Amino acid sequence: MIKRSVFAIAGLGSLLLFANSASADITSATSSVDISSSPTSSYKVKFSAKTLNNNANAKVYTYTLYKGVVLVDEVEDRVRTSGAYTSSHGPKIRYKVESEHTESLGAGPISDFKMSSDTAVYNPIDWTLVKEDPHEAKEYENLLVQSANEIADDTGIDLSEYTVVDKEVVFNLDKDLFKEVNAVTKISIGDIRPQIYLHESRESLYVLKQSADGESTVTEFVLENDKWEKQ
């Protein structure tokens, strides 16, 4: 029996900014999947996330949320989180962890935001890590596309001129918009991972959500007079 670990690192060292000592910046953000201590009988792995920053006074929180595309857990900690995370794909087991890294100073607004992820695929017969099949990786993305199409059909929206983006893109686009989107994307265990679609004009944005019972909801934000408004 072979037990191994896999780690992914988002290199963010170039983000070091010391010009303003009152600010806080995430200097590196990592997610990791570890199968080294997992018994084959349970098919569980440890997942963790770590955030490093350039200000000792900054409050750093990391959220690790999803099993496949479904919310299974929500863990909040100063710097590191861990827990069980499982997603099955045929004869192979595919583990994927996604983490959101949020930093702020005191009770102030969010000063920086980054995302990181890691994936490990292994053969449950002999517990060895295997190279991920691009087709299997595509299956995960297809689940999200399928969910988006279902939500679009249920609500009557048109996504033809929209592109899916993550919250890090929204943060860099407009911090006030990010605050609103961050609040809208809060979901309950069992719900499908929320998705954000940005219009090619960058003046309209949809937040798509699908609950555990299949109910679809869409929240639209529109840029009007240089200010994002929730419709």
Secondary structure, 3 states (H helix, E strand, C coil): CCCCEEEEEECCHHHCCCCCCCCCCEEEEEEEEECCCCCCCCCCCEEEEEEEECCCCEEEEEEEEEECCEEEEEEEECCEEEEECCCEECCEEEEEEEEEEEEEECCCCEEEEEEEEEEEEEECCCCEECCCCHHHHHHHHHHHHHHHHHHHHHHCCCCCCEEEECHHHHHHHCHHHHHHHHHHCCCCCCCEEEEEEEECCCCEEEEEEECCCCCEEEEEEEEECCEEEEC
